[in-house]
Amino acid sequence: MKEKIVSSFKKIIDYIASKLNEINIREILILAIPFIFMHLFIFIMGLKVSYNYFDWLTPVLFSFTWIILFLGISLSVKSKVGKVFYVLFNIVFVILFLVQGVYYSTMSNFFDFSMMSAASEGAPYIMNSIKACNPLVYVGFVLVIISVFVGLKFFPKKEKSDYKWLSTVFLLFLFLHIITPLTLGRANTELTWSSWRNARNIYNTYNDINKAIKVSGFYEFTIRNFYITYLKSEEAITEEDIEFLQGAFKGETPKKNAYTGLLKDKNLIIVQLEGMDDWILSKETTPTIYKMRNEAVNFKNHYSFYNGGGSTFNSEFVINTGFITPFSYNRNAYTFNKNSFPYSLANLLKEQGYSVNAFHMNSGEFYSRTVNYINWGYDNYYGLSDMIKYDDSSYELDRELILEEEYSDLMFPDGKFFDYIITYSGHFPFTTSKAVCKMLIDIDKEEGLIDEEEKVVMSEEECVYRQNKETDYMFELLLKKLEEKNLLNNTVIVVVTDHYLYTLEDLTILDKYKETSNNLINHTPFFIWSKNLKHYEVNKVTSQINILPTILNMFGLYSDKSLYIGEDAMSRDYKGIAFFSDYSWYDGNVYVDGGEVTNGKTISDDDLENTNYVVNYLTRKNDLTLKYNYFNR
């Protein structure tokens, strides 16, 4: 048996070698030129994608693999038929090359077949896009067309088809196509915040088009994207899951309360704070934010979700959509940008005539924010580092979000607006030797607050306070600008922290300020401020899942409480609960872990069983909704 396998393998090798001897390499290269041109032009365009993974080998291997198939098919049959195949392959990809070139020149994003569903909406803008297209795209188009005609002139004559050689080409193609993805490395088996950077993750999910085309090349991207969009079957939903979801989204009109519609038609600004833990927010460190909280509706028992899949973006996801990173399977929140979220905050406010935009210092490629925010219904995601060219890293200072006028003016368009602002200055590292803390010390020296010759040594905790003081300064500037534009009295500011300060190197610092032995460590600030809101302390336990329904109720837009997994925290019916990724939960009375009370007061067996059921019900509702893209069905 072994001898037969070796003999068969030797025959295949001998056959391939004999056929290769018959091939005119010069002719093959001439025929390949149009495909090579298209690959190169798309690859060069993709270099502008600010994704810090650069690999020329994998996209070249993919394109080489597909070119082998295209030319192999064309050269394995009679010349007349082969020319037809050759022309057809080129026509298809030349058209797609133009589409990609025009679309990327206009949108700074590559074309995705799923966008075909919205083709009618973009039709009126086609001519403008064609006129605005980068001229190099048309140069590439002309070069490709010329090279196709040259290829036809050098197309080898062939009187009959060679199906044995055709089957060999297919086998070679399959072999190369199987091994090429291995050059991307391994995908993450567990959630990590930086999974979006992993090239194999990007290839497997294909949820970020710009990154996908960068790691795949033009031809692999086109075919794989077509397959995923039109041919790949979605995971079949079971009858049991259908029945469950239909019951979960049966429609339930919420009861009105004293806050219903109180803020209707006001401008809305949500400021998501980077790691500003509850112990940092104080009169001394953050006087502006501290004053605002003491004038606001303040949610005293608020908790943020934390897991290893990117806690900052997890908060962005739940605040905007009302759903959380799944507990029962490994998917990062930023991988759901193919899902439909018609009841997101941005979409509902856009229906009311609001301009909706997001602002952060970081590039839109980070966490695939540009893709995600557009998917949630935002008009734009504005990355400060994308728009304004800095000679240093001062864009990491939160003050720049307001002081950079070209940028901050975008926050205040004519008419009603909703801004989602994400701060950064409270981000680690907390050290005087680099990053934000060092920049702030240098600024303090320039302003005479510190002796210029003095060597400043701060502890990690002291750097935390100094960096968060910078965020407070941004609030001071924001309020001042709103007042200058006569917008302060008609604007609501929601302030929420993304996660507790788990990024400290010395986590024992936290022991001085908060519970650290369980998930109650996730206690963070959340308040809603507006000039006409009376100060009120909400004692009920809340988490990020309550933020969206609570805002919607105050803006008079909370019409169906079954559309989310959280509830309006101001409702009389809301009992108050926060649950975490290990299914532990806290209701202000007891902390339950593993289904059992581990600390707190007493609770009846019935209440314990009922709340355990509610936690499992809500997490199942959340996970199945995202898994099956329920709102798109």
SVG drawing of the C-alpha trace seen along z (x, -y; Angstrom):
<svg xmlns="http://www.w3.org/2000/svg" viewBox="-48 -83 65 85">
<polyline fill="none" stroke="black" stroke-width="0.4" points="0.0,0.0 2.8,-2.3 4.6,-1.6 1.4,-2.4 1.0,-5.8 4.6,-6.7 4.3,-5.6 1.1,-7.6 2.7,-10.7 5.8,-10.3 3.6,-10.1 1.8,-13.3 5.1,-15.1 6.5,-13.8 3.3,-15.0 3.5,-18.5 7.2,-18.7 6.5,-17.7 3.7,-20.3 5.8,-23.0 8.5,-22.3 5.9,-23.0 4.9,-26.3 6.2,-29.5 6.9,-31.6 7.0,-34.8 3.5,-34.2 2.2,-33.4 3.7,-36.5 2.1,-38.7 -1.3,-37.1 -0.9,-37.7 0.0,-41.4 -3.6,-42.8 -4.3,-40.7 -1.0,-41.8 -1.8,-45.5 -5.2,-45.2 -3.7,-43.5 -1.0,-46.2 -3.3,-49.2 -5.7,-47.8 -2.8,-46.8 -1.4,-50.4 -4.8,-51.9 -5.0,-49.6 -1.7,-51.0 -3.7,-54.0 -5.8,-51.9 -4.3,-52.8 -4.2,-49.3 -0.9,-48.5 -0.6,-45.1 1.5,-45.0 2.0,-41.9 2.7,-41.7 3.3,-38.0 -0.2,-36.7 -2.1,-38.9 0.5,-38.2 0.1,-34.4 -3.6,-34.7 -3.5,-36.7 -0.9,-34.3 -3.2,-31.4 -6.2,-32.9 -4.2,-34.0 -3.0,-30.4 -6.7,-29.3 -7.8,-32.0 -4.9,-31.3 -5.0,-27.6 -8.7,-27.4 -8.1,-29.7 -5.0,-27.7 -6.4,-24.3 -9.1,-24.5 -9.2,-25.3 -7.8,-28.7 -11.1,-30.2 -12.8,-29.1 -9.8,-30.0 -9.8,-33.6 -13.5,-33.8 -12.6,-32.7 -9.6,-35.0 -11.7,-38.0 -14.6,-37.2 -12.2,-36.9 -10.8,-40.3 -14.1,-42.0 -15.5,-40.8 -12.5,-42.0 -11.9,-45.2 -15.5,-46.2 -14.9,-45.4 -11.5,-47.2 -13.3,-50.4 -16.0,-50.0 -13.4,-49.6 -11.3,-52.5 -14.3,-54.9 -15.8,-53.8 -12.6,-54.0 -11.7,-57.4 -15.1,-58.7 -15.7,-56.9 -12.2,-55.9 -13.7,-52.4 -13.6,-49.5 -16.8,-48.2 -18.6,-45.2 -21.2,-43.1 -23.5,-43.5 -23.8,-47.2 -25.7,-46.2 -28.9,-46.2 -28.5,-50.0 -27.5,-50.6 -30.6,-52.6 -29.8,-55.1 -26.4,-55.8 -27.5,-55.9 -28.0,-59.7 -24.4,-60.2 -22.7,-57.9 -21.7,-60.7 -20.2,-62.8 -18.3,-59.9 -16.9,-59.1 -15.8,-62.7 -14.2,-62.8 -12.3,-59.5 -8.5,-59.5 -7.1,-59.8 -4.7,-57.0 -7.6,-54.6 -8.3,-55.6 -4.6,-55.3 -4.7,-51.8 -7.9,-51.0 -6.3,-52.1 -3.1,-50.1 -5.2,-47.0 -7.3,-47.3 -4.1,-47.8 -2.5,-44.8 -5.6,-42.6 -5.4,-43.4 -1.7,-42.6 -2.5,-39.4 -5.0,-38.4 -2.4,-39.0 0.1,-36.6 -2.5,-34.1 -1.1,-30.6 -2.8,-28.6 -4.4,-25.3 -6.4,-22.9 -7.9,-20.8 -8.7,-20.9 -6.5,-19.2 -8.8,-18.2 -6.1,-16.3 -4.0,-19.4 -7.2,-21.4 -7.8,-19.0 -4.1,-19.3 -4.5,-23.1 -7.5,-22.8 -5.5,-20.5 -2.7,-23.0 -5.1,-25.8 -6.7,-24.0 -3.4,-23.1 -2.2,-26.7 -5.5,-28.1 -5.4,-25.8 -1.9,-26.7 -2.0,-30.5 -4.2,-31.4 -1.7,-29.7 0.7,-32.6 -1.7,-34.9 -0.9,-33.1 -3.4,-31.7 -6.7,-33.2 -7.4,-34.0 -9.1,-31.1 -10.1,-33.4 -11.4,-37.0 -8.8,-39.6 -9.1,-43.4 -6.7,-43.3 -8.4,-40.5 -9.3,-43.1 -5.6,-43.4 -5.1,-39.7 -4.8,-39.1 -6.3,-35.6 -9.3,-36.8 -9.9,-39.4 -9.7,-36.8 -12.0,-34.4 -14.8,-36.9 -14.4,-39.4 -16.4,-41.9 -14.0,-44.9 -13.8,-45.3 -10.7,-47.6 -8.7,-45.3 -10.0,-42.2 -8.9,-43.4 -5.5,-44.4 -4.8,-40.9 -6.4,-39.1 -5.6,-40.9 -8.1,-41.9 -9.1,-38.5 -9.4,-36.5 -11.3,-39.4 -13.7,-39.6 -14.5,-35.9 -14.6,-35.4 -16.7,-38.5 -19.2,-37.3 -19.3,-33.9 -19.9,-35.2 -22.5,-37.7 -24.6,-35.5 -23.6,-31.8 -22.5,-31.1 -25.4,-29.8 -26.1,-31.4 -26.3,-29.2 -29.7,-27.7 -31.9,-28.9 -33.7,-26.2 -37.4,-26.1 -36.7,-26.4 -34.6,-29.6 -37.2,-31.1 -40.0,-30.5 -37.8,-32.0 -36.9,-35.1 -40.5,-35.7 -41.6,-35.6 -38.7,-37.8 -39.6,-40.5 -43.4,-40.3 -43.7,-44.0 -44.3,-45.7 -45.3,-49.3 -43.4,-50.8 -45.3,-52.8 -44.7,-56.5 -43.0,-58.2 -42.0,-61.7 -39.0,-61.7 -40.8,-60.5 -40.2,-63.1 -38.7,-65.6 -35.7,-66.2 -37.5,-65.8 -35.8,-67.6 -32.8,-68.7 -29.3,-68.3 -27.5,-65.2 -23.9,-64.7 -22.7,-61.4 -19.2,-61.6 -17.6,-58.2 -14.8,-58.5 -11.6,-56.4 -11.1,-54.5 -12.3,-57.3 -13.0,-55.1 -15.4,-56.2 -12.6,-57.0 -10.9,-59.4 -13.9,-61.6 -13.6,-64.2 -13.8,-68.0 -10.0,-68.2 -9.1,-66.2 -12.1,-66.7 -13.9,-69.8 -16.0,-70.4 -17.2,-66.8 -17.7,-66.7 -19.9,-69.8 -21.9,-68.5 -22.6,-65.2 -23.9,-67.0 -26.3,-68.9 -27.4,-65.8 -29.5,-62.7 -26.8,-60.6 -26.8,-56.8 -25.0,-55.9 -24.9,-52.1 -23.8,-51.8 -21.6,-49.0 -19.7,-48.6 -19.2,-45.3 -15.6,-44.1 -14.1,-41.3 -10.9,-40.6 -12.6,-41.4 -12.1,-45.2 -13.9,-46.8 -13.8,-50.3 -15.6,-49.2 -17.9,-47.0 -19.3,-50.1 -19.6,-51.9 -21.5,-48.9 -24.0,-48.5 -24.7,-52.2 -25.4,-52.5 -27.3,-49.3 -28.6,-48.1 -26.9,-44.8 -23.7,-43.4 -20.7,-41.2 -22.1,-37.6 -21.4,-35.5 -22.1,-32.1 -19.7,-32.2 -16.6,-34.0 -17.3,-37.1 -16.0,-40.6 -18.5,-43.4 -16.7,-45.0 -17.4,-42.0 -21.1,-42.6 -21.0,-45.4 -22.9,-43.2 -25.8,-43.0 -28.8,-45.3 -29.5,-47.6 -32.6,-49.6 -33.4,-50.6 -29.9,-52.0 -29.7,-55.4 -28.3,-57.0 -31.0,-55.6 -33.8,-56.6 -32.5,-60.1 -31.8,-60.4 -35.5,-59.7 -36.2,-62.7 -34.0,-65.0 -30.8,-64.9 -27.3,-65.0 -25.4,-62.2 -21.6,-62.0 -18.9,-60.3 -15.6,-61.9 -12.4,-60.3 -8.7,-61.0 -8.0,-57.5 -8.1,-56.4 -11.3,-55.0 -9.5,-51.7 -9.0,-51.1 -11.6,-48.6 -13.1,-49.1 -14.9,-52.1 -15.6,-53.8 -17.4,-50.7 -19.2,-50.1 -20.4,-53.6 -21.8,-53.9 -23.5,-50.5 -25.1,-51.9 -26.6,-54.8 -24.0,-57.6 -23.4,-60.1 -19.7,-60.1 -17.0,-58.9 -14.3,-61.6 -10.9,-60.4 -8.8,-63.4 -5.6,-61.7 -7.1,-60.9 -8.1,-64.5 -5.4,-66.7 -1.7,-66.2 0.3,-66.5 4.0,-66.6 3.8,-64.9 1.4,-62.9 -0.5,-65.8 -3.7,-64.6 -3.8,-62.2 -4.7,-65.1 -8.5,-65.4 -8.3,-69.3 -7.4,-68.9 -10.9,-67.5 -12.2,-71.1 -9.3,-73.4 -8.7,-72.1 -11.5,-74.3 -11.6,-72.8 -12.4,-69.5 -14.7,-70.7 -16.8,-72.8 -18.1,-69.5 -19.7,-68.8 -22.1,-71.7 -23.9,-71.6 -27.0,-73.5 -30.2,-72.0 -30.5,-69.3 -27.4,-67.1 -26.2,-64.1 -22.5,-63.7 -20.8,-60.7 -17.4,-61.8 -14.8,-59.2 -12.0,-60.6 -8.5,-59.2 -6.2,-61.0 -7.0,-58.7 -5.5,-55.8 -2.5,-53.9 0.5,-54.0 0.6,-56.1 4.2,-57.1 6.2,-60.4 8.6,-58.9 6.3,-58.8 2.8,-59.3 0.1,-61.5 1.5,-62.0 4.9,-63.2 3.2,-65.6 1.1,-67.1 4.2,-67.6 5.9,-69.4 2.8,-71.6 2.7,-72.4 6.4,-73.5 5.7,-75.7 2.8,-77.4 4.9,-77.9 3.0,-75.5 6.2,-73.5 9.7,-74.8 11.2,-74.2 14.4,-72.7 12.6,-70.5 12.8,-66.8 9.2,-65.6 8.7,-62.1 5.1,-61.0 3.7,-57.7 1.4,-55.7 -1.6,-56.9 -0.5,-60.5 -0.2,-60.2 -3.8,-58.8 -5.0,-61.9 -3.1,-64.2 -4.3,-62.5 -7.9,-62.6 -7.6,-66.3 -6.8,-66.7 -10.2,-65.1 -11.9,-67.5 -10.3,-70.4 -11.8,-69.1 -15.3,-69.3 -14.5,-72.9 -13.7,-73.7 -16.8,-71.9 -19.2,-73.7 -17.6,-77.0 -18.0,-76.4 -21.6,-75.3 -22.3,-78.6 -20.5,-80.7 -22.8,-79.1 -25.9,-79.6 -26.4,-75.8 -25.8,-75.1 -29.5,-75.5 -30.7,-73.2 -28.1,-70.4 -28.1,-67.2 -24.8,-65.7 -24.6,-62.0 -21.4,-61.0 -20.4,-57.4 -17.2,-55.5 -16.2,-52.6 -14.6,-50.4 -13.0,-50.5 -9.2,-51.2 -8.0,-47.7 -5.0,-49.0 -3.0,-49.9 0.3,-48.1 -0.2,-48.1 -3.7,-46.8 -3.4,-47.0 -4.1,-50.7 -7.7,-49.8 -7.9,-48.0 -7.9,-51.4 -10.9,-52.6 -13.4,-49.9 -14.5,-46.3 -11.9,-44.2 -12.8,-40.6 -15.6,-40.2 -17.3,-41.9 -18.5,-44.8 -15.1,-46.1 -16.8,-47.3 -18.6,-50.1 -18.2,-53.3 -19.7,-56.8 -22.9,-57.4 -25.0,-60.6 -27.3,-62.7 -26.9,-66.4 -29.0,-69.2 -29.8,-72.7 -33.5,-71.9 -32.9,-68.6 -33.1,-68.7 -30.4,-66.8 -31.5,-63.3 -29.7,-60.3 -30.8,-57.0 -30.1,-54.2 -31.2,-51.3 -28.5,-49.2 -27.8,-49.9 -25.3,-48.9 -24.7,-49.9 -27.8,-48.0 -29.9,-50.6 -28.3,-53.7 -30.0,-53.5 -33.6,-52.8 -33.2,-55.5 -32.1,-58.1 -34.8,-57.1 -37.5,-57.5 -36.2,-61.0 -36.3,-61.9 -39.8,-60.5 -38.6,-57.7 -39.0,-54.6 -41.9,-52.9 -41.2,-49.2 -39.2,-47.9 -38.9,-44.4 -36.5,-45.7 -33.6,-45.8 -32.2,-43.6 -32.1,-46.5 -34.9,-48.8 -35.4,-52.4 -33.8,-52.9 -36.3,-55.6 -39.2,-53.3 -41.1,-52.4 -41.2,-48.8 -37.4,-48.5 -36.1,-46.5 -32.4,-47.1 -29.8,-44.5 -26.3,-44.3 -25.0,-41.0 -21.6,-40.1 -19.9,-37.8 -19.6,-34.9 -23.3,-35.1 -22.8,-36.6 -25.2,-39.4 -25.9,-42.1 -29.2,-43.7 -28.1,-46.2 -29.0,-43.6 -27.0,-40.5 -24.1,-39.5 -24.7,-36.1 -22.0,-34.0 -22.6,-30.5 -26.2,-30.8 -25.5,-31.2 -25.3,-34.2 -21.7,-34.9 -22.1,-38.2 -24.8,-40.7 -28.0,-40.4 -30.6,-37.6 -32.8,-36.8 -35.7,-34.3 -35.3,-31.1 -38.0,-32.2 -36.3,-35.6 -33.0,-33.9 -34.4,-31.4 -36.4,-34.1 -33.4,-36.5 -31.1,-33.6 -33.7,-32.9 -33.9,-36.5 -30.1,-36.7 -30.0,-33.6 -33.1,-34.8 -31.6,-38.2 -28.2,-36.8 -29.8,-34.2 -32.0,-36.9 -28.9,-39.0 -26.7,-36.2 -29.3,-34.7 -30.3,-38.2 -26.8,-38.9 -26.0,-35.3 -28.9,-35.2 -29.0,-38.9 -32.6,-38.8 -33.5,-42.4 -32.6,-41.6 -35.0,-38.7"/>
</svg>
